[in-house]
Amino acid sequence: MKKLINISVIGCGRVAQHYKKIFDSGVVSSWKFVGFFDIVSERSKVFSDHFNTDSFASFEEMLEATNPDLLLILTPSGLHYEHTKVAFEYGCHVLVEKPITMLPSEAIELEKISKSKKLMYCVAFQNRLNPAIIALEKAINNNRFGKIITATIRLRWCRYQDYY
């Protein structure tokens, strides 16, 4: 029997709803949620009730109590660096939502820490499953637009913490 991966989550807002659907679907196996934390305690309570586990009053309390194998960081972009650094201090592998950090220097620092502690550090960039992207890919493959000569894209995903 495979060892279950114990997962804790920080951030139970909008992005966490997508993860809930993924884990509820059964497509991911050999895992168990062991804790949830969100600054809005009602959010973490909804998730902990749904997955029959605990919610916590603080991030550090959750890490100490659950000792997770993996931490999912689903918080606002400007907090990813801080939360990842704390997770590494507790010896957790990390899967963080995009962007990995707000500054390249922070990402380089975290990569060095993860390597020195032999911890996995990954970013989730799953936009390819976004329904709009799937529809666009289908339209391109069906030659709906003819020969594409050029394209422009505007991304507004990275926002510093003071935005929130």
Backbone bond lengths (Angstrom), bond angles and torsions (degrees), N, CA, C in turn:
res aa  C-N    CA-C-N  psi(-1)  N-CA   C-N-CA  omega(-1)  CA-C   N-CA-C  phi
1 M - - - 1.456 - - 1.527 109.35 -
2 K 1.338 116.38 134.62 1.454 121.33 179.84 1.521 110.43 -68.54
3 K 1.334 114.71 145.33 1.457 120.08 173.70 1.531 108.38 -71.93
4 L 1.319 116.49 134.42 1.455 120.44 176.94 1.517 110.16 -72.07
5 I 1.317 116.36 142.50 1.458 122.29 174.17 1.521 106.77 -89.10
6 N 1.328 116.28 118.12 1.464 121.41 178.60 1.526 108.97 -82.83
7 I 1.325 115.70 121.84 1.462 121.88 -174.16 1.523 110.22 -119.03
8 S 1.332 115.34 131.36 1.461 121.54 169.30 1.522 107.73 -113.29
9 V 1.336 115.59 156.43 1.462 121.26 -175.64 1.515 109.50 -130.51
10 I 1.336 115.96 132.50 1.453 120.84 168.93 1.523 107.05 -113.92
11 G 1.327 114.90 122.97 1.457 121.41 -177.66 1.515 110.79 101.38
12 C 1.318 116.75 106.75 1.474 121.52 -176.42 1.525 111.17 -120.37
13 G 1.316 116.38 37.87 1.460 121.30 -179.69 1.515 112.64 -93.15
14 R 1.326 115.40 -143.19 1.462 122.75 -173.88 1.524 113.15 -57.99
15 V 1.320 117.98 -47.18 1.471 121.09 -178.32 1.527 110.86 -64.08
16 A 1.313 116.84 -35.86 1.471 120.52 -179.47 1.525 111.53 -61.73
17 Q 1.322 117.26 -28.10 1.468 120.35 178.20 1.531 111.14 -61.43
18 H 1.331 116.66 -36.29 1.471 120.57 177.82 1.528 110.56 -65.86
19 Y 1.318 116.60 -41.75 1.463 120.59 178.88 1.528 110.81 -65.84
20 K 1.319 116.03 -37.29 1.471 120.14 177.78 1.526 110.13 -57.71
21 K 1.325 116.29 -45.49 1.470 120.50 178.71 1.528 111.25 -61.60
22 I 1.323 116.65 -41.71 1.469 120.83 -179.61 1.522 110.30 -62.74
23 F 1.323 116.95 -49.36 1.467 120.05 -177.93 1.528 111.57 -69.41
24 D 1.323 117.58 -34.25 1.468 120.59 176.44 1.528 112.25 -67.74
25 S 1.325 117.09 -27.04 1.470 121.09 -175.67 1.523 113.12 -70.08
26 G 1.326 117.33 -21.19 1.457 120.66 -178.59 1.515 113.84 86.48
27 V 1.329 117.53 0.36 1.463 120.99 -178.90 1.536 111.50 -68.89
28 V 1.327 116.81 -23.98 1.464 121.82 177.59 1.523 107.60 -105.17
29 S 1.334 116.40 131.73 1.470 119.26 -178.43 1.524 110.93 -120.78
30 S 1.310 115.67 169.67 1.470 123.97 175.15 1.525 113.20 62.88
31 W 1.303 117.18 45.07 1.453 121.85 179.26 1.524 109.86 -137.76
32 K 1.332 113.94 162.62 1.465 120.83 175.74 1.519 107.73 -153.40
33 F 1.327 116.96 127.50 1.457 119.71 173.70 1.518 108.58 -75.28
34 V 1.335 115.70 134.63 1.462 120.16 -179.85 1.524 112.57 -117.56
35 G 1.338 118.12 -9.50 1.452 119.21 178.15 1.510 113.46 -176.82
36 F 1.339 114.41 152.20 1.457 122.33 178.49 1.520 109.05 -134.04
37 F 1.341 115.01 141.83 1.458 120.19 172.63 1.521 109.08 -140.00
38 D 1.328 115.11 136.43 1.459 123.11 171.97 1.521 106.46 -146.57
39 I 1.330 117.00 147.39 1.471 118.54 179.54 1.529 111.32 -64.70
40 V 1.316 116.78 -22.24 1.469 121.36 171.55 1.529 105.70 -95.76
41 S 1.321 116.31 98.88 1.469 121.03 -170.67 1.529 113.62 -57.78
42 E 1.322 117.16 -29.87 1.470 119.41 179.27 1.529 111.50 -62.51
43 R 1.331 116.42 -34.34 1.471 119.77 179.16 1.523 111.23 -64.99
44 S 1.333 116.16 -47.86 1.469 118.21 -178.99 1.524 110.55 -66.59
45 K 1.324 117.30 -31.68 1.468 120.88 178.03 1.530 111.10 -64.45
46 V 1.325 117.33 -40.64 1.471 121.18 178.02 1.528 109.79 -59.06
47 F 1.328 116.94 -44.91 1.464 120.31 -179.32 1.522 111.89 -70.47
48 S 1.324 116.71 -42.70 1.469 118.36 -179.16 1.528 110.83 -65.08
49 D 1.317 117.61 -37.35 1.470 120.20 175.97 1.527 110.78 -65.00
50 H 1.318 116.38 -43.90 1.469 120.88 -178.21 1.530 111.61 -62.41
51 F 1.333 116.45 -41.61 1.462 120.72 -176.97 1.531 112.79 -99.02
52 N 1.343 116.03 10.80 1.462 122.13 174.75 1.533 112.85 53.95
53 T 1.323 115.31 53.87 1.461 121.04 177.61 1.524 108.70 -144.29
54 D 1.318 117.36 -162.54 1.461 121.49 -173.37 1.524 112.83 -102.03
55 S 1.339 114.73 150.92 1.464 121.24 167.75 1.523 106.46 -112.80
56 F 1.325 115.86 156.33 1.460 120.18 -172.11 1.520 111.77 -129.46
57 A 1.340 115.02 157.31 1.457 122.17 -177.80 1.520 112.68 -83.00
58 S 1.342 117.62 -17.89 1.465 120.21 178.05 1.526 109.92 -147.34
59 F 1.308 114.75 156.63 1.459 122.63 178.96 1.526 110.63 -60.50
60 E 1.332 116.14 -50.92 1.463 120.57 -178.35 1.526 111.77 -63.39
61 E 1.339 116.59 -39.29 1.470 120.13 177.54 1.530 110.22 -59.58
62 M 1.321 116.60 -42.11 1.458 120.34 179.33 1.529 110.77 -62.62
63 L 1.329 117.14 -46.29 1.466 120.04 -178.65 1.526 111.29 -63.59
64 E 1.328 116.84 -41.66 1.469 120.20 179.01 1.526 111.71 -64.50
65 A 1.319 116.50 -42.92 1.469 120.61 -175.13 1.525 113.21 -76.29
66 T 1.329 117.22 -32.97 1.468 119.73 -172.46 1.519 114.08 -99.42
67 N 1.333 117.26 -24.24 1.465 121.30 -177.59 1.536 111.02 43.53
68 P 1.341 117.59 58.86 1.464 120.06 -173.58 1.526 113.08 -70.99
69 D 1.333 114.82 152.62 1.461 119.86 171.11 1.523 109.44 -74.08
70 L 1.326 115.24 -35.82 1.462 122.10 -174.99 1.516 109.92 -135.95
71 L 1.322 115.58 136.28 1.460 120.95 173.56 1.521 108.32 -111.92
72 L 1.329 116.77 126.29 1.462 121.94 171.51 1.519 107.29 -92.14
73 I 1.326 116.33 121.34 1.464 121.23 178.90 1.522 107.62 -103.42
74 L 1.333 115.23 107.94 1.461 122.57 -174.81 1.524 110.36 -121.21
75 T 1.308 115.98 36.73 1.462 123.08 -176.06 1.532 110.23 -96.86
76 P 1.345 117.65 172.59 1.463 119.86 176.08 1.538 111.66 -56.74
77 S 1.308 115.55 148.11 1.467 123.06 -173.04 1.522 114.20 -49.85
78 G 1.313 117.28 -41.31 1.454 121.14 -176.49 1.517 114.50 -67.95
79 L 1.324 117.80 -8.99 1.468 121.71 179.99 1.531 113.04 -103.68
80 H 1.309 118.30 -6.37 1.462 121.38 -175.04 1.527 112.89 -58.94
81 Y 1.329 117.32 -43.28 1.468 121.10 -179.44 1.529 110.51 -60.06
82 E 1.320 116.07 -53.04 1.472 121.39 -178.19 1.530 111.38 -59.57
83 H 1.312 117.17 -46.98 1.466 120.40 -177.44 1.526 111.76 -67.39
84 T 1.320 117.43 -38.21 1.467 120.22 178.21 1.520 110.45 -65.61
85 K 1.305 116.98 -42.94 1.466 121.00 -179.59 1.533 110.66 -60.46
86 V 1.318 117.17 -43.85 1.468 121.07 177.83 1.528 110.06 -63.97
87 A 1.324 116.85 -43.21 1.471 120.37 179.33 1.524 110.87 -58.58
88 F 1.314 117.15 -42.17 1.469 120.70 178.49 1.529 110.99 -63.48
89 E 1.339 117.09 -37.06 1.469 120.26 177.32 1.525 110.93 -60.80
90 Y 1.330 116.60 -30.89 1.467 121.64 179.04 1.530 112.56 -91.06
91 G 1.324 117.29 3.42 1.463 121.00 176.76 1.515 115.21 77.48
92 C 1.328 117.26 26.09 1.472 121.39 -178.47 1.524 111.61 -93.99
93 H 1.328 115.85 141.11 1.455 121.01 164.77 1.523 105.83 -72.38
94 V 1.343 117.39 152.76 1.462 120.69 -173.15 1.524 111.62 -131.01
95 L 1.333 115.32 133.62 1.458 122.94 165.49 1.519 105.24 -118.70
96 V 1.319 116.09 114.73 1.463 121.60 -175.35 1.525 109.10 -114.29
97 E 1.312 115.74 141.61 1.461 120.47 174.96 1.525 109.30 -66.73
98 K 1.323 115.83 157.50 1.458 120.13 177.14 1.519 109.65 -67.20
99 P 1.297 118.91 149.09 1.456 128.19 -10.03 1.521 110.32 -78.29
100 I 1.309 116.06 157.39 1.464 120.65 -176.77 1.534 110.61 -61.93
101 T 1.318 116.97 -41.17 1.468 124.36 171.81 1.525 106.79 -152.14
102 M 1.311 116.20 176.57 1.461 120.10 178.15 1.521 111.99 -90.25
103 L 1.324 116.81 -22.62 1.463 121.35 -177.13 1.523 110.65 -125.45
104 P 1.320 117.67 138.40 1.469 119.86 177.52 1.528 113.03 -56.22
105 S 1.321 117.38 -37.60 1.471 120.21 -178.99 1.531 111.12 -62.70
106 E 1.335 117.19 -35.07 1.466 120.33 177.43 1.525 110.83 -67.93
107 A 1.317 116.46 -41.57 1.468 120.46 179.05 1.524 110.75 -62.98
108 I 1.316 116.90 -41.48 1.471 121.37 178.84 1.522 110.08 -63.27
109 E 1.328 116.64 -43.72 1.468 120.87 178.42 1.528 111.01 -60.64
110 L 1.324 116.85 -46.58 1.466 120.39 -178.78 1.525 111.71 -66.29
111 E 1.324 116.93 -35.58 1.466 119.79 176.83 1.532 110.14 -62.65
112 K 1.324 116.91 -42.26 1.472 120.83 178.64 1.528 110.75 -62.95
113 I 1.327 116.75 -43.47 1.468 120.44 179.36 1.523 109.96 -62.89
114 S 1.333 116.98 -46.04 1.471 119.86 -178.12 1.520 111.07 -61.72
115 K 1.324 116.97 -40.45 1.469 119.92 178.90 1.523 111.11 -66.49
116 S 1.327 116.99 -42.66 1.468 119.72 -178.31 1.526 111.73 -66.24
117 K 1.334 116.73 -30.16 1.467 121.04 179.65 1.530 112.52 -96.61
118 K 1.348 115.91 0.48 1.475 121.81 -178.83 1.535 111.54 56.91
119 L 1.334 114.83 46.09 1.463 121.96 179.00 1.527 109.89 -113.11
120 M 1.320 116.02 141.60 1.465 120.28 176.11 1.522 109.47 -76.86
121 Y 1.326 114.59 142.60 1.461 122.81 -176.80 1.525 106.84 -141.03
122 C 1.324 116.63 106.30 1.468 121.14 -173.63 1.518 110.67 -128.48
123 V 1.321 114.83 152.99 1.463 120.83 175.53 1.525 108.99 -113.04
124 A 1.325 115.50 138.15 1.469 121.28 176.64 1.521 108.02 -91.31
125 F 1.317 114.59 117.90 1.463 120.30 177.01 1.516 107.02 -129.76
126 Q 1.314 115.43 69.79 1.453 122.79 -169.83 1.520 113.60 -94.01
127 N 1.290 118.81 24.37 1.461 121.22 -175.67 1.529 113.02 -62.06
128 R 1.330 117.04 -17.75 1.466 119.58 179.82 1.531 111.54 -63.06
129 L 1.335 118.50 -17.84 1.460 121.97 178.36 1.529 112.71 -94.81
130 N 1.310 116.56 0.90 1.457 122.08 177.50 1.534 107.99 -64.32
131 P 1.340 118.53 129.57 1.470 120.52 -178.17 1.533 113.70 -53.31
132 A 1.327 117.98 -36.76 1.468 120.22 179.08 1.528 110.90 -66.03
133 I 1.321 117.05 -38.64 1.466 121.15 178.73 1.527 110.13 -68.46
134 I 1.312 117.20 -41.13 1.470 121.20 178.14 1.531 110.02 -61.76
135 A 1.334 117.17 -43.64 1.469 121.05 178.95 1.526 110.92 -64.35
136 L 1.325 116.70 -40.72 1.464 120.70 178.28 1.525 111.02 -63.36
137 E 1.324 116.72 -45.45 1.462 120.42 178.92 1.531 110.99 -59.81
138 K 1.315 116.17 -42.36 1.469 120.48 179.30 1.532 110.60 -63.06
139 A 1.333 116.40 -43.55 1.467 120.53 179.27 1.525 111.26 -62.92
140 I 1.318 117.31 -41.68 1.469 121.03 178.10 1.521 109.99 -64.15
141 N 1.325 116.93 -46.78 1.469 121.05 -179.65 1.528 112.48 -63.21
142 N 1.333 117.37 -28.20 1.467 121.96 177.90 1.529 112.23 -89.80
143 N 1.338 116.29 9.69 1.468 123.27 177.25 1.530 112.62 59.46
144 R 1.308 116.66 31.01 1.467 121.01 -178.67 1.529 112.43 -62.08
145 F 1.327 116.82 -31.89 1.464 121.20 -176.31 1.526 112.73 -100.12
146 G 1.312 117.22 1.14 1.460 119.70 -175.47 1.516 109.99 73.59
147 K 1.319 115.15 -155.43 1.465 120.00 -179.90 1.532 108.69 -77.29
148 I 1.312 116.11 120.15 1.468 120.74 -179.61 1.523 108.18 -83.48
149 I 1.320 115.57 122.47 1.463 122.01 -178.37 1.526 110.60 -95.07
150 T 1.320 116.21 -41.70 1.462 120.79 -178.30 1.527 108.64 -152.14
151 A 1.301 116.03 161.80 1.465 121.32 178.47 1.519 108.93 -149.10
152 T 1.303 115.67 154.02 1.461 122.05 176.88 1.519 107.70 -130.16
153 I 1.309 115.50 144.68 1.457 120.09 177.66 1.523 108.48 -137.79
154 R 1.305 116.20 143.39 1.460 121.38 175.90 1.525 107.22 -122.64
155 L 1.321 117.00 120.96 1.465 122.04 -179.76 1.519 109.30 -111.07
156 R 1.304 115.55 136.53 1.469 120.57 179.22 1.516 109.88 -128.32
157 W 1.321 116.99 41.39 1.452 119.90 -174.95 1.520 113.61 -83.74
158 C 1.305 118.80 -35.12 1.471 120.99 -175.12 1.522 110.07 -87.93
159 R 1.310 114.69 121.21 1.456 120.18 175.62 1.520 107.88 -134.43
160 Y 1.331 116.02 133.60 1.454 119.87 177.57 1.518 109.76 -68.81
161 Q 1.328 116.70 157.66 1.458 121.42 -173.79 1.523 112.67 -57.24
162 D 1.336 118.19 -33.69 1.464 118.86 -178.61 1.533 112.33 -66.11
163 Y 1.334 117.45 -13.54 1.467 121.00 173.72 1.525 110.66 -63.54
164 Y 1.336 115.31 -37.78 1.453 120.38 -176.24 1.511 109.35 -81.46
